[in-house]
Amino acid sequence: MLTPLQSAVQITAETVEQHVELPIPAWTYGVGIMAVLLLMMFVTLAFTNLGNRHEAVEEHMDPHKSFPDEQHHPNGEEKSHH
């Protein structure tokens, strides 16, 4: 039972021994990712106070908006909340 498993592991181990060189040094990946994250943070911080630039406007009541408590059923029965 272990023979097919052992041969599969051996074949995999033989093919994994290949070494691939990175196109740039490994530390530059971390620096690049950190730079992108910092850029996204600064963009986010630039827009944090955007909602406070104008006076607050009262929200108007939409007469056509229906609320679940106000819905009337034709046969007069209440909705059951199961």
DAZI-V122926 format. One record per residue. N is the residue number from 0. RES is the residue in one letter. SS is DSSP state (2 for helix, 1 for strand, 0 for the rest). OMEGA is omega as a letter, one per 20 degrees, with the letter a starting at -180 (none if undefined). D_LAST is the distance of its C-alpha to the last C-alpha in Angstrom with 2 decimals. Layout:
n={N;N}
res={RES;RES}
ss={SS;SS}
omega={OMEGA;OMEGA}
d_last={D_LAST;D_LAST}
//
This chain:
n={0;1;2;3;4;5;6;7;8;9;10;11;12;13;14;15;16;17;18;19;20;21;22;23;24;25;26;27;28;29;30;31;32;33;34;35;36;37;38;39;40;41;42;43;44;45;46;47;48;49;50;51;52;53;54;55;56;57;58;59;60;61;62;63;64;65;66;67;68;69;70;71;72;73;74;75;76;77;78;79;80;81}
res={M;L;T;P;L;Q;S;A;V;Q;I;T;A;E;T;V;E;Q;H;V;E;L;P;I;P;A;W;T;Y;G;V;G;I;M;A;V;L;L;L;M;M;F;V;T;L;A;F;T;N;L;G;N;R;H;E;A;V;E;E;H;M;D;P;H;K;S;F;P;D;E;Q;H;H;P;N;G;E;E;K;S;H;H}
ss={0;2;2;2;2;2;2;2;2;2;2;2;2;2;2;2;0;0;0;0;0;0;0;0;0;2;2;2;2;2;2;2;2;2;2;2;2;2;2;2;2;2;2;2;2;2;0;0;0;2;2;2;0;0;0;0;0;0;0;0;0;0;0;0;0;0;0;2;2;2;0;0;0;0;0;0;0;0;0;0;0;0}
omega={a;a;r;r;r;r;r;r;a;r;r;a;r;a;a;a;r;a;a;r;r;a;r;r;a;a;a;r;r;r;r;r;r;r;r;r;r;r;r;r;a;r;r;r;r;a;a;a;a;a;a;a;a;r;r;a;r;r;a;a;r;a;a;a;r;r;a;a;a;a;a;r;a;a;r;a;r;r;r;a;a;none}
d_last={54.53;55.19;57.98;55.83;53.79;57.02;58.50;55.42;55.54;59.28;59.00;56.30;58.46;61.43;59.63;58.07;61.51;61.96;61.97;60.80;62.14;59.84;61.08;60.95;61.07;57.82;57.70;57.63;54.17;52.82;54.75;53.53;49.87;50.35;52.06;49.23;46.60;48.80;49.24;45.48;45.16;47.90;46.38;43.06;44.96;46.90;43.79;42.05;43.51;43.10;40.37;42.63;45.58;44.58;43.52;39.86;39.00;36.57;33.56;33.63;30.70;29.87;29.56;27.83;24.98;21.65;18.92;15.21;15.59;18.63;17.51;18.25;17.27;20.35;19.31;18.27;14.68;12.15;9.26;5.98;3.80;0.00}
//
